[in-house]
Amino acid sequence: MAVGGIDLGGTKILGVALDPARPSEVLAEARVLTPRGPEAMVESMATVAERLAVEVGALDAIGIGAAGLVDRSGVLRHGPNLPGVTDLDVAAVVHERLGLPVAVDNDATCATWAEGRIGAAAGAEHAVLVTLGTGIGGGIIADGTLLRGAYGFAGEPGHMCVDPQGPRCPCGRRGCWERFASGSGLARLARDAAFSGRIPGVVALAGGDPEDVRGEHVTRAAATGDSGALGVMDDFGWWVALGVAALVNVLDPEVVVIGGGLVAAGDLLLEPTRRAYEQLVLAPLHRPPVEIVQAALGEHAGAVGAALLAAELV
């Protein structure tokens, strides 16, 4: 038996095929750029699924993890990074196109399931995934199962308000956590430090103009021991920990898995986050420690999790 999983993102559509009996082994992989518009997007997902089927012989089911609000019936209600895609019944249209059973969920929820089954949270009954990229996504495992909420929308921690007077978020509100603890948040902290003259080494890496400083310049400089860059990473870790502590206070997990593109910084990100977390979580001396760990499955996590959800259909 083989099942397919597709991670539908704002820039690319990544698909994998796997045998549910050996889920850690990716049997085939395919990817295309994400086109504009719902019809073209559905056709591109079908193309990815068909390429996977050719590689493994046939697919028995397909799972899709979509970036946005996905309800319990598989309708993508709102995809902020998928222009023109609103209230699209992904499960129905992909089933009609491919003739396969289809499972659809949020992409970070799928990634959470993959990390919980075979990744960094394997064996945990209670876990939270936080993905730090351009924005912040997340997912929740409670009592060994995915927590989706009443309508399927659980797991959007990036839009917790941490500063009502903070910068405006693309969602239209102010002070969302992802404005401070995402890639764009790191870049904003870095530019503030650059204009104040605190990170000359980072500015040099960016070509000399503080306006051109990005998060990757900070992490590169921090990796060499640059004190200014390490200071920015400490500040950034505090903002990450602020949201992590709030999630722990509400959900009481055993482990918090940090994923997304920024986790490539490794301990440069995780260590200041862990230090700040101990100062921010409720009663740290009177509760069991919560591990804050790096995700294990990288860019495949969403697609693998979608495939695992598809396997439950067959």
N, C-alpha and C positions, 0 to 999 in steps of 0.2 A: 504494500500500500504506500502511496505517496500523496502528500498534501502540499499545497502551495500557500505561501504567505506573501502579501504585498504591502509594502510601506509606501503610502501615498503622501508625499511631501510637497512643499511649495516649489521645489526646484527639480526633484527627481522622483521617479517611481522605481523602487528597488524590490525585486522579487526573489524568493528562495523556494526551493523544493526540499522536503525532508521526509524521512520515514519516521512516523511518530514513535516507533519502537527504539529508534536511535536519534533522538531529537538534537543532539549536539553535533551531528554530522550533516552539513549542508551538501545535498546531492547535486544541486544545480543553482545557478544564479543568473539573473538577467536584470538589466536596468535601461531606462530611457529617460529623457528629459520630460518634465511635466508640462504638457501643453496648456494653452488657455481654453477655457470653456468646458462645460460638462460633457458634451458629446465626444470631443476629442480626448478628454481625460479618460472616459470610460473605454474608448477604443484603445488607448495606450495601455491601460491596465489589462485589457484582453490580450493585447499583443505580448505583454510580459508573461501572462499566464500560458499562452500558447507556446512561447519559447521554452518555458520550463517543462511543459508537457512533452515536447519533442525530446528534451534531454533525458527524461526519466521514463518515457513510454506513455504515461497517462497520469492525470491528477484525479483524485477521488473527491476533493473538495478544495475550496480556496478561501483563505482568510484575508481580510483587508484592514489595515490600520490606517485611519485617515486623520490628517492634521485638522482638528476642529471639534466642534460639538456634535457627537454622534449619539442618537437616542437608542433606546433598547430595541427598536425594530430595524435598526441598520440604516436609518436616514441621517445623512450628513446635514444637520440643520444650519450650521454656519462654519465656513472655513475661511478664517481671516487671511490665510496665506494662499488661498485658492480663488482668485478673482472670478466673479461670476457664478460661483457654485454656492447655491443656497437651497435648502430643503430638497436635496437630491437623494432619492431612494437608491443608494448605492447597492444594497443587497439585491433589490429587485432587478435593476437594470443589468448588473453583472451576471446574475443568474440567467436572465433572458438571453444575454449575449453568449454565455459559455455553456449553459445547461448543466451547471454544477451546483451543489450545495454551497452557499456563501455565508460566511460569518463576517460581520463588520463591527469594528469598535474604534475608539480613539487610538491614535498611534502610540502615545505614551502609555496608555493602559495595556496595549499589546506588549510593549517593551517591558512593562512591569511584570507581566505574566511570564515572559521569557526569563527575566532575571530571577524571578521567584522559583521557577521550575528547574532551570539548569545553569543559572548564572550566579551573581554575587549574593543573592538572597536565598539560594537553594537551601531547603530545610527549615526556613523560617515560616512560622504561622502568621506572623504579623510583620509587615514590611511596607516601607514607603520608597518609591522611586521619585527622584527629582532630576529632570533633564535640564541642563544649563546650556543653552545655545543662544541664538538670536533672541529668543524669548525663554520662558520657563514652562515646561510641562510636568506632568506627574501622574502617578497612579498609586493605588492602595491595595494591599492584600490584608484581609482581616479574617482570622480563623481559617486560614488556608485557602480562601477564595477571593476572587476579585471583588472589590467594593465599587459598585457602579452608581449607587444612589438611586433615588426614586425614578429618575427619567433617563439615566445613563450618563449624566454629565459630571459625575464626581471625578476629582483629580485635576483641578485647574488652579494649583497653588500660586502660579505666577501672577494671578490677579487679586490676591490678598492685598488690601491696602496697608502699606507700612508707613506712609507719610501723606496725609491728606493734602498737604501743600506742595507735594513733590512734583516732578516733571510729568507732563501729560503722556499717557500710554497710547499706543495705537488703538486700543479698545475704546478710547474716548474718555477714560477717567484719569484721575491723577494719582500718583504715588503708588502704583502697583509694584509689588515685590520685584517683578521682572525688569522694571526700570532701573533697579539698583544692583541686582544679583545675576543678570544675564550678561552675554557678551557686550551688548550695548551699554550696560551699566558699568562694566569694567572699563570700557573705552571712555565713558564720561568721567569716571574717577581719574583715569590717567591724564586726560586733557586738562582737568582742573589742576592736577599736580604739575603738569608741564607748564601751564601758564603762570603758576606761582614759583617756578624755578626750582622745584624740588626733585626733578628727575632728568637732569641734563643728559645722562647716558641713554635714557629711553628716547629722548628727543633726537639725539644723534642717530640712533637706529632708524628713526622715522624720516631721516633726511634733513633734520634741522628746523622744521616748522612744527610748533606745538599743535597746530590744528590738524596735522596729519597723523598724530599719535593714535594708535589702535591697541586693542587688548593684546594682540600677538606680540607687539613690541615690548609690552610690559613683561609677559611671560618669558620671552627670550632673554631679556636683561636680567630678570630674577634668577633664571637658571645659571647665570654666570656669577651670582652673588651680589649684584648691584643693589646697594642698600636702599636707594630711592624706590626701585622697582619692588623690592621686598616689602617696603612700607605700604605701597599701593596694594599689594596682594594681601597684606594684613587687613587693610581697610575693607577690601572686597570680601575677604573671608568673614568679616563681621556681618556684612549684609547677607551673605549666604546663610550664616548661622542664625541670623534673626528669624528668617523664614523656617529653617529646619527646626529650631526650638519651638516655634508656634505649632508646627505639624506634630512634633513629639508630644507637646502638651495636650493636643486634641486627640491624637490617635494612639499614642502609647505603643509604638512599634518596637520590635527587637532590633531592627537594623534600618538605617536609611542609606539607600544606594544613590550615589551621585553619578549621573550619566550626562550625555550630551557632549558637544564639541569641546567645551571648556575643561572637561575632566582630563583631557590629554596633558594638562599641566601637572597632574599627579599630586604629589605631596606639597608642591608650591601652593596649591589650592586647598587640599584637604587638611593640612596641618593647621593653618590659621583658622579654618572653619571649625575644626575640632576644639581648638583652644577657646574661641569665642563662644561656641555652643555651651561649654561648661559654665560660663558666666551668665548665659541668657535663659537656659531652660529652668523650669520650675523645680526647686528643691533638688539640685544635682547631687547633694550628699546623702539624700534619703531615697534614692531610686536606683534600680539596677542600671548599669551603664548601657547606653545605646550605641552600637557600632555605626560609624559613618564611613562608608567604604566606596571604592571606585567600582563602577559598573564593569562587568566582565565581557559583554557580548558586542560592544562597539556598535558600528552602524547597522549590524544585522539584527539587533535586538527587536525592533518593531516588526520586521518581516517574520522573524522566527516566532515571536509571540502570536502573530496573526495566524501562522500555520498551525500552531498548537491549538488555538481556538477552533480552527477549521477541523482539526482532527476529532474534536468533540462531537461534530455533526455526523461522523461516520463510524 
